Amino acid sequence: MEEIGEFFKSPESVIKRTKKEKSMSKTVAYQFLVSALFAISTYIAAYKMQIPGKFVSTQALAQMIISPALLAVVCFFTGFLGFFFAGFVTEIVMNTLGGKGRYFEGLTTGVYSMVPPSFGTLAAVLLATIPGGAILGMIVATITIALGYAIFYRALKELFNTDMVTALIGTSVITGSLILGIYSGIFLGAGMA
C-alpha cells in the first residue's frame, strides 16, 4: 500500500513491479480499499442529497442515516464481488485476443485501474459539499477517471504481454461488454419486478 502515490505519479512503475511480484494478496487489499472508498463516497453523496433545510423528526433523521448506509454497504459488496467477475471476463477476452495471462492478471488490471478513480470520486464528493466545489470536483473526477482508463489499457498491454493494438481492442471489448452486461441486468431486473 506504500505505492498509492505512484498510481498518480508513475503508474507504469506500479504495473511493472506488479508483473514481477504477482502478489494476489496485494491485489485483494487494493480491491478492498477501492470498494471501501467508493462505498464511503456513495454514503456521503446519498446522505448529502437527503439533508432537508429545516428540522426533522428523530425517525426521519434515523431513516436519512440508515438509507445511505445501506446503499453504501450494497455498493461495497457489489463492487468487491464485481471485481472478481470482471477479472474473469478480462482473462477470457485477453486470452482470446492472443494475450498470455491468467486470472491474477485479469483481476489486477481491473483493480489497479480503479485506484485513482476511487480517490478522485471521494475527493469530488467532498468538494461538492462546499459551495462552488462541484466544478472542481468534476475536474478531479474527470482527471482520475482518465488516469484509471489509461492504467487499464497499459496494464492489459503489460500484464498480458500483448501489443498496443490488441490492448486497445481488449479495452474496448471488456469495457463495452461489462457496460452492456450491467445495463442488461438492470433492464432485466426492472422487467422482472
N, C-alpha and C positions, 0 to 999 in steps of 0.2 A: 504494500500500500504506500510505500515511500515514494513511488513513482507517479502519483496522481498529477503533480505539476508538469511532468513530462508529457502527459496526454495533451497538454495545451502548448508546450514549448517545442517538444521533439517527439511526436507520436511515432515516427518511423523507428526511433531507437527502442521504444517500448515494444513495438511489433517484432523487431529483430531479436531482442533479448527473450521475448516470449517464445519465439520459434526455437531458440536453443534450450530454454529451461523446460518447456512443456509441463507447467505446473497447473494441474486441474484444480487444486485447492485454491490457488491464487485467482483463477478464473471464477470459481464459485464465490469467493469472497467479494470480488468486484460485482458479480451478479447480485449478491445480497445488497451491496452498497447502492448500486444503481436502482434496484427495486425500492429500497428504502427512501432514497432521495425523491423518486417520482411519487411515492406514497405521501411523503411529507408535503410536497408541492400540491398534490391533489387535496390534501386536508386543508391547507392554508387557503387555496383558491375557493374551495367549496364553502369553507367557513366564512370567508370574507364576502361571498356573494349573498349570504343569508342575513347579515347583520342589519337589523332594521334601524331606522332613525329615532325610534322612541323606546320607552321602557316596555319590556315584555315579561310575561309571567315566568315563573321558575320552570314550569313544564315546557313551555315553548323554548326557553333557553337550553334545557336539557336536550330537547329534540334537535336544536341547532348544533349542539356539540356532538351528539351521537350519530346523526346522519353523515356529516363529513368524516367522522372517524370510521364508520362502517365502509364508506366509499374508499377511504384510504387503505383499509385492510384488504378490500377486494382488489384494489389497484396493485398492492404489494404482491399478493399471491398470484394474481393473473400475470403480472409482469415476470415474477420469479419463475413460475412454471412455463410461461410462454417462451422464455429464452431456451428452455430445453427442446421445445418443439422447433423453434426457429433454427437452432443448431443442427437438428436432424435434417431439416429442409435444405440448409446451406450445404451440408455434407453431400446430400444426394445430388443437388444441382451442380455443384462444382466438380464432383467426380464424373458426372455425366458429360460435362463440358471438357473433360480431359485433365482436370486437376488431380493432384495427389495429396489427399488429406483424409483425416478420419474425423470422428465426432468431436474430439478436442479442438481441432482447427475450426470446425463449424460453430461450436458454442463460443469459443474465444473471439472469433470475428464479430459475432453479434454483440456480445457483452462489452468488449473493448470499444466498439463503435458508439455505444450508448453512454460512456462515461462523461464526455464533455456535454452532451445534451441534458443529462440528468442534473449536472451542476448548473448549466445555463437555465434550465426550466425553474429550478429553485430560486436562482437569482432574479429571474424575470418575474416570478410570482411575488417575491419580496419587494422588488422595485415597484410593482403595480399597486402595492398597498400605500405608497406615498403619493401625494398629489404630483401629477406630471411624470410620474415614474413609468407609466405604461409604455411610452415611446422608447425610453431607454431599455426597458425590459424586453421589448420586441427586438431591438437591435442585438442585445445579448443573446436572446434565444436563437435568432437567425444565424448569428456567427457560430454558436456552439453546435447547432444542428448541421450546418455546412461542414464544420470540422468533423463531426461524427460520421457524416456520409463519406467524407474523404478517407477517414480511418477505415471504414468498412471496405471501401474499394481497395485501399493499399493492403489491408490485412488479407483480403481474398487473394491478391496477387502474391504476397509473400508467403503466407501460411499454406496455400495450396500449390505453390511452385508453378505458377502459370504466367502467361504473358499479359500485357495491359489490356488487350482487346478482349481476351477471354474473361478477365476480371470485370471489365465493363459490362459485358453481356451477362455475366453471373450476377452482378449488382442489379441490373435491370430485371432479370428473371426472378431473383429472390425477393426483392422489394415489391415488385408487381404482384407476384403470387401471394405473398403474405398480406398485402393490402386487399387484394380481391378475396382472399380466404376470410379475412376478418369481416369484410363487407358482406360476403355471403352468409357468414354466421349470424351477423346482426339481422340481415334480411330474413333468413330462415327462422331465427328466434322470434322475430316480431310476427311472422306469419303463423307461428305455432301457438302464440299466446292468446 
